[in-house]
Amino acid sequence: MFSYLRERFTSHLRERSRRRARLVSKDGRCNIEFGNVEQSRFVFLIDIWTTILDLRWRYKMTIFISAFLGSWFLFGLLWYVVAYIHKDLPEFNPSINHTPCVENINGLTSAFLFSLETQVTIGYGFRCVTEQCATAIFLLIFQSILGVIINSFMCGAILAKISRSKNRAKTITFSKNAVISKRGGKLCLLIRVANLRKSLLIGSHIYGKLLKTTITPEGETIILDQVNIEFVVDAGNENLFFISPLTIYHIIDRNSPFFHMAAETLLQQDFELVVFLDGTVEATSATCQVRTSYIPEEVLWGYRFAPIVSKTKEGKYRVDFQNFSKTVAVETPHCAFCLYNEKEAKAKEKKGYDNPGFVLSEVNETSDTKM
């Protein structure tokens, strides 16, 4: 028992040590941090709307609660100061004919309650502003306007956070692994993507970026060098009818960065394939982007995806997501270079070979026939 656990723990550590750093996680989050930024963090306050939207929910709700409680308490202090200056408080023993700025403010607590009633427009009718002093009227107008601004901003930020297309992107899923096999007589890298909702993504477009470290002829080392990877489906990569899972593929030709890779050397490569899916949400008309990434350990050479769509007896189409990431081993050339050489060899066999040692000699024919 202990030997089994020790073996599992050792294999886990070995696998963890081999785990590569990736820029984009499987769920689309970017693993990057900025250091030694010269600009101050206060620069984010210039675009306060985007800053609020990008905050996590716990921070957003903290700001939401603090904004309301802070404004209520601040204006409660101001109402208390107005009552104190005008000597409306009970400790000043106002006369019977004294008209206060605000009725029934007896202390800080009642001033806070009046501030709350004013800003949220409750208006119980027990406390109210009189026409005795202009300061109270001005403060009432100022708090009402500021309260509307705070309500509009904070409620709008929460509504925008809820309706962001980032949540829609969570219902788009990619296969756990990418596979390399023949498709249509060509060696291709295939990835499966599915839309978990029945509502479509309008104008969907799929593309990829291969991230790797390259060295230029001048000797410069470029980390995270980006190479375009074109993905297509049988119906084209523009305006996809994304109602059922699709298998997108990249043709490994001579212009592909995968052309010089082989099944034996794939795991020794250092790259990260990032796949993007852009589209417009049908319900909200907002654009969204879904992304995921694959490292060499997640690219299976010599496999294809298992069938996932079937037709029931009732005539309905059924998608079995149990086989969504399931792969099946198939016969595949161990490199793209070998496949194209094989095709060229077969093409030459059909055309025939030239014999470079063959020399055409001309023969002068003489006729011995005499007339």
C-alpha positions in Angstrom: 0.0 0.0 0.0 2.7 2.4 1.0 4.8 1.5 -2.1 1.8 2.2 -4.3 1.3 5.6 -2.7 5.0 6.4 -3.0 5.0 5.5 -6.6 1.9 7.6 -7.3 3.5 10.5 -5.5 6.7 10.2 -7.3 5.0 10.0 -10.7 2.9 13.1 -9.7 6.1 15.0 -8.9 7.7 13.9 -12.1 4.7 15.0 -14.1 4.5 18.3 -12.3 8.2 19.0 -13.0 7.6 18.4 -16.7 4.6 20.6 -16.8 5.3 23.6 -19.0 4.4 27.2 -18.3 1.6 28.3 -20.5 0.5 31.8 -21.4 -3.2 31.0 -21.7 -4.9 28.4 -19.5 -7.4 25.9 -20.7 -10.3 28.2 -19.6 -8.9 31.2 -21.4 -7.2 33.1 -18.6 -3.9 34.8 -19.4 -1.0 34.0 -17.2 1.1 37.2 -17.4 2.1 39.9 -15.0 3.5 43.4 -15.5 6.5 44.5 -13.6 8.3 47.9 -13.2 5.5 49.8 -14.8 6.5 53.5 -14.8 2.9 54.8 -14.8 1.2 55.1 -11.4 -1.7 52.8 -10.5 -3.9 55.9 -10.2 -3.9 56.0 -14.0 -6.6 53.2 -13.8 -8.9 55.7 -12.1 -9.0 57.7 -15.4 -11.0 54.8 -16.9 -12.9 54.1 -13.7 -15.8 52.3 -15.6 -13.5 49.6 -17.1 -11.7 49.3 -13.8 -14.9 48.6 -11.9 -16.1 46.1 -14.5 -12.9 44.2 -14.4 -13.0 43.8 -10.6 -13.9 40.5 -9.0 -17.4 40.3 -7.5 -16.2 40.4 -3.9 -14.4 43.7 -4.5 -17.3 45.1 -6.6 -19.8 44.3 -3.8 -17.5 45.9 -1.2 -17.3 49.1 -3.3 -21.1 49.0 -3.8 -21.9 48.7 -0.1 -19.2 51.2 0.9 -20.4 53.8 -1.6 -24.0 53.8 -0.2 -23.1 53.5 3.4 -20.3 56.1 3.1 -22.6 58.6 1.3 -25.4 58.1 3.9 -23.0 58.6 6.8 -21.3 61.6 5.2 -24.5 63.4 4.5 -25.8 62.4 8.0 -22.8 64.3 9.5 -23.6 67.3 7.3 -27.3 67.3 8.4 -26.1 67.0 12.0 -23.8 70.0 11.4 -26.7 72.0 9.9 -28.9 71.2 12.9 -26.0 72.0 15.3 -25.2 75.4 13.7 -28.9 76.3 13.5 -29.3 75.2 17.2 -32.1 72.8 16.4 -30.8 70.0 18.8 -32.5 69.4 22.1 -29.3 70.3 24.1 -29.8 73.9 23.0 -33.3 74.0 24.5 -34.9 75.7 21.5 -38.0 77.8 22.2 -41.5 76.8 21.3 -41.6 79.3 18.4 -38.2 78.0 17.0 -38.5 76.6 13.5 -35.7 74.1 12.8 -34.1 73.5 9.4 -35.1 69.8 9.6 -37.9 68.6 11.8 -37.3 65.9 14.4 -33.5 65.7 14.2 -32.4 65.0 17.7 -28.9 63.7 17.2 -26.5 61.9 15.0 -28.7 58.8 14.7 -31.7 60.7 13.5 -29.5 62.8 11.1 -28.2 59.5 9.6 -31.8 58.2 9.2 -32.9 61.4 7.5 -29.9 61.2 5.2 -30.9 57.6 4.3 -34.5 58.6 3.7 -33.5 61.5 1.5 -31.1 59.7 -0.7 -33.2 56.6 -1.3 -36.3 58.7 -1.6 -38.2 56.9 1.1 -39.7 60.0 2.7 -41.5 58.7 5.8 -43.0 62.1 6.5 -41.8 62.3 10.1 -38.6 64.2 9.3 -38.7 66.9 6.6 -36.9 70.0 5.6 -38.5 73.3 6.4 -38.2 76.6 4.4 -36.4 78.2 7.3 -32.8 78.0 6.1 -31.4 78.0 2.5 -28.4 75.8 3.6 -30.7 72.8 4.3 -32.5 73.3 0.9 -29.2 73.4 -0.9 -27.9 70.3 0.9 -31.2 68.5 0.1 -30.8 69.2 -3.6 -27.1 68.3 -3.7 -27.7 65.0 -1.9 -30.6 64.1 -4.2 -28.5 64.7 -7.3 -25.5 62.9 -6.0 -27.7 60.0 -4.9 -29.1 59.6 -8.4 -25.5 59.5 -9.8 -24.3 56.9 -7.3 -27.4 54.8 -8.0 -27.0 55.0 -11.7 -23.3 54.2 -11.7 -23.3 51.3 -9.2 -26.5 49.7 -10.5 -25.2 50.1 -14.1 -21.9 48.5 -13.2 -23.5 45.5 -11.7 -25.9 45.1 -14.6 -23.0 45.4 -17.1 -21.0 42.9 -15.1 -23.8 40.4 -15.1 -24.5 40.8 -18.9 -20.9 40.7 -20.0 -20.2 38.4 -22.9 -17.5 36.7 -20.8 -20.2 34.7 -19.2 -21.5 33.6 -22.6 -18.0 32.4 -23.4 -18.1 29.8 -20.6 -20.8 27.9 -22.6 -18.3 27.4 -25.5 -16.0 24.4 -24.8 -13.0 23.0 -26.7 -11.7 19.5 -26.7 -9.2 18.6 -24.0 -6.6 17.5 -26.6 -5.8 18.3 -30.2 -5.1 15.4 -32.6 -3.0 15.0 -35.8 -4.2 12.7 -38.5 -5.1 12.5 -42.2 -8.2 14.3 -43.4 -9.1 14.5 -47.1 -5.7 13.0 -48.0 -3.8 15.7 -46.1 -2.2 15.7 -42.7 -4.1 18.0 -40.4 -4.2 19.2 -36.8 -7.8 18.9 -35.6 -9.6 20.4 -32.6 -13.2 20.0 -31.6 -15.3 22.9 -30.4 -18.9 22.9 -29.1 -21.7 25.4 -28.3 -23.5 24.3 -25.2 -26.4 26.6 -25.8 -29.0 26.4 -28.5 -28.7 30.1 -29.3 -26.1 30.8 -32.0 -23.0 32.9 -32.2 -23.4 35.1 -35.2 -20.5 35.8 -37.5 -18.2 33.3 -35.7 -14.5 33.3 -36.8 -11.9 30.8 -35.7 -8.1 31.3 -35.8 -5.0 30.4 -33.9 -1.6 31.7 -32.8 1.5 29.5 -32.2 3.6 30.9 -29.4 7.2 29.8 -29.3 10.7 31.0 -28.7 12.7 31.9 -31.9 16.1 33.1 -32.6 16.5 35.6 -35.5 19.4 35.4 -38.0 20.8 38.4 -36.1 21.0 36.4 -33.0 18.1 38.0 -31.2 16.0 35.7 -29.0 12.3 36.4 -29.2 10.2 34.9 -26.4 6.5 34.3 -27.2 7.0 34.9 -30.9 3.5 34.6 -32.6 2.9 32.7 -35.8 -0.5 32.7 -37.4 -2.3 29.4 -37.6 -5.2 29.2 -40.1 -8.1 26.9 -39.0 -10.9 25.9 -41.4 -14.0 23.7 -41.4 -15.6 22.1 -44.4 -18.0 25.0 -44.7 -15.3 27.7 -44.3 -14.1 29.5 -41.2 -16.4 32.5 -41.6 -20.1 32.7 -40.5 -20.2 29.2 -38.9 -23.5 27.5 -38.4 -22.5 26.7 -34.8 -25.5 24.7 -33.7 -23.7 21.4 -33.2 -20.1 20.5 -32.3 -17.6 21.3 -35.1 -14.2 19.8 -35.9 -11.8 22.6 -37.0 -8.6 21.6 -38.6 -5.3 23.2 -39.7 -3.7 21.7 -42.9 0.0 20.9 -42.2 1.5 21.9 -45.5 5.0 23.3 -46.3 4.0 26.7 -45.0 2.8 25.3 -41.6 5.1 25.5 -38.6 4.1 21.9 -37.9 5.6 20.7 -41.2 9.0 19.9 -39.8 7.7 18.2 -36.7 7.3 14.4 -36.4 5.6 12.0 -34.0 8.9 11.1 -32.4 10.0 14.7 -31.8 6.6 16.4 -31.0 7.0 16.1 -27.2 10.5 17.7 -27.4 9.1 20.8 -29.0 8.5 24.0 -27.0 5.4 25.7 -28.2 1.9 26.7 -27.2 -1.0 26.7 -29.6 -3.6 29.3 -28.6 -7.0 29.0 -30.4 -9.5 31.8 -30.6 -13.2 31.9 -31.4 -14.8 35.3 -32.0 -18.5 35.8 -32.4 -21.5 38.0 -31.6 -24.0 36.8 -29.0 -27.4 36.4 -30.6 -29.4 37.5 -27.6 -27.5 40.6 -26.6 -25.6 41.5 -29.9 -22.4 41.8 -27.8 -19.1 40.4 -29.1 -17.3 37.7 -27.2 -14.1 35.8 -27.5 -13.4 32.3 -26.3 -9.8 31.0 -26.2 -7.9 28.0 -25.0 -4.4 26.6 -25.5 -2.6 23.3 -26.2 1.0 22.4 -25.3 2.9 19.5 -26.9 1.7 17.0 -24.3 -1.9 17.8 -25.3 -1.4 17.2 -29.0 -1.9 13.5 -29.9 -0.3 12.3 -33.1 -2.0 9.5 -34.9 -5.5 9.9 -33.5 -8.9 11.2 -34.6 -12.0 12.2 -32.7 -14.8 9.7 -32.0 -18.2 10.3 -33.6 -20.4 12.5 -31.5 -23.6 13.2 -33.5 -26.2 10.6 -34.2 -29.8 10.4 -35.3 -32.5 8.9 -33.1 -35.5 6.8 -34.3 -37.7 9.9 -33.7 -35.8 11.8 -36.3 -33.9 14.1 -33.9 -30.2 14.7 -33.9 -28.5 13.7 -30.6 -25.1 15.0 -29.5 -23.3 12.6 -27.0 -20.9 14.8 -25.1 -19.5 11.7 -23.5 -17.4 11.2 -26.6 -16.6 14.9 -27.0 -12.9 14.6 -26.2 -12.6 10.8 -26.8 -10.0 9.9 -29.4 -9.4 6.8 -31.6 -6.0 5.7 -32.9 -5.7 5.7 -36.7 -2.9 5.0 -39.2 -1.1 8.2 -39.7 2.3 9.1 -41.3 4.8 9.9 -38.6 5.7 13.3 -40.3 4.2 15.6 -42.9 7.4 15.5 -44.9 7.1 11.8 -45.4 3.5 12.1 -46.5 4.3 14.7 -49.2 7.3 12.7 -50.4 5.2 9.7 -50.7 2.6 11.6 -52.8 5.4 13.0 -55.0 6.8 9.5 -55.5 3.4 8.1 -56.5 2.9 11.0 -58.9 6.3 10.3 -60.5 5.5 6.7 -60.9 2.4 7.6 -62.9 4.4 9.9 -65.2 7.4 7.6 -65.5 11.1 8.3 -64.9 13.7 9.8 -67.2 16.9 7.7 -67.8 19.7 10.2 -67.7 22.1 7.6 -69.3 19.9 7.3 -72.4 21.5 9.0 -75.5 19.6 9.4 -78.7 21.9 8.7 -81.6 20.9 9.5 -85.2 21.4 6.7 -87.9 21.9 7.6 -91.5 20.0 5.2 -93.6 21.4 4.3 -97.0 19.5 2.6 -99.7 21.1 -0.2 -101.8 18.3 -0.3 -104.3 19.4 0.7 -107.7 17.0 1.7 -110.4 
